[in-house]
């Protein structure tokens, strides 16, 4: 008596695939965390670069990312069409990043603030380019690894567990590495070398998920995660044909336009991207401001380590809980709850204006619980958006979607650092070199606290308005895979 084959939505990803994919977030989390935490501070308080100029350096480098990410997305779709895997660009990025990352923090202060700013700009721009070569195809993989609504939540939940661990590791460990020697110049260089190598290792492990094409029943995939769900060959050939029709027919301009067209035609993508961009701006602002809070509000540079422990340790345990909640009430509702919780926690931190002290770690920890949901849930919603778009536009566009998504995420975090630099400049923050000791005006201290609390809370509040426009529900996704 024959038994019916399981539907694609019933096939579970292997633990090995989930582990290898999640390990990539050791790299993505490290790169997103450490430059956001220390780069502005490195420019203003080690190289003597003015706060506004430091913000401009970081922002312009990130704007370059916004330009190239959709192009990289189209190129990785082309790789998938030609070779059945997105691995090539991921490898190039993973191998180039550690060298470029170390160079970013290798500026001799004796060259002066102008040369230092130019050096950091070019080195960081190249580093960000290498990161995008990995990140864009990496984000495109979940839509192809599984068609299941819940399996995508499971996959991205564990990715966020590793991501939050990476933030803890680099957020706490980076400043510790910087302080391993009494010479701050050498300390930054050691930090850059060690962090760059660890980031690269995480990325290289994740490339193995995209190493060979396989298929799940009813559609193609580029990873080896759905064992027993199909055979390599026929599905991949179909994908090459479908994707090839869209990626081989035009030049770079056409490939870039694919991402813009996807943004225009998909309400779900616009709503989700707008929400995530606003939240990236909020979290990027808090990330960039953490070192300033530690130094000038808590009066201890080492306090930044405790801030990160308070933020990330709860998130390590909370991420699976958000996955459970999403399975019960839907991803979009769970995402809304996480956002409200984060905004309330951030607003509470405003109290440090009148009573600075160790109590700040409590609302930071609550924000950490919410942050886990604000990362895992939209990440698991993105492949739902991509697969839903395939109904009307056909396959082969995942790279274009992920390119636009990465560009939006990048500009959000970049504008976080820019917003902080503007607030610092307006409130009279005094920059210095590593050898100088300065006193900050009270207005600058107020600006630091507001940028770490009130402004992020308002931004996340605004993101709830765009999230309310997100139209997809579980039934919209599962109806395709039954």
Buried (B, 14 or more C-beta within 10 A) or exposed (E): EEEEEEBBBBBBBBEEBBEBBBBBBBBBBBBBBBBBBBBBBBBBBBBBBBBBBBBBBBBBBBBBBBEBBBBBBBBBBBBBBBBBBBBBBBBEBBBBBBBBBBBBBBBEBEEBBEBBBEBBBBBBBBBBBBBBBBBBBBBBBBBBBBBBBBBBBBBBBBBBBBBBBBBBBBBBBBBEBBBEEEEBBEBBBBBBBBBBBBBBBBBBBBBBBBBBBBBBBBBBBBBBBBBEBBEBEEBBBBBBEBBBEBBEEEEEEEBBBBBEBBBEEBEBBBBBBBBBBBBBBBBBBBBBBBBBBBBBBBEEBEBBBBBBBBBBBBBBEBBBBBBEBBBEEBBBBBBBBBBBBBBBBBBBBBBBBEEBEEEBBEBBBBBBBBBBBBBBBBBBBBBBBBBBBBEEBEBBBBBBBBBBBBBBBBBBBBBBBBBBBBBBBEBEBBBBBBEEEEEBEEEBBBBBBBBBBBBBBBBBBBBBEBBEEBEBBBEBBBEBBE
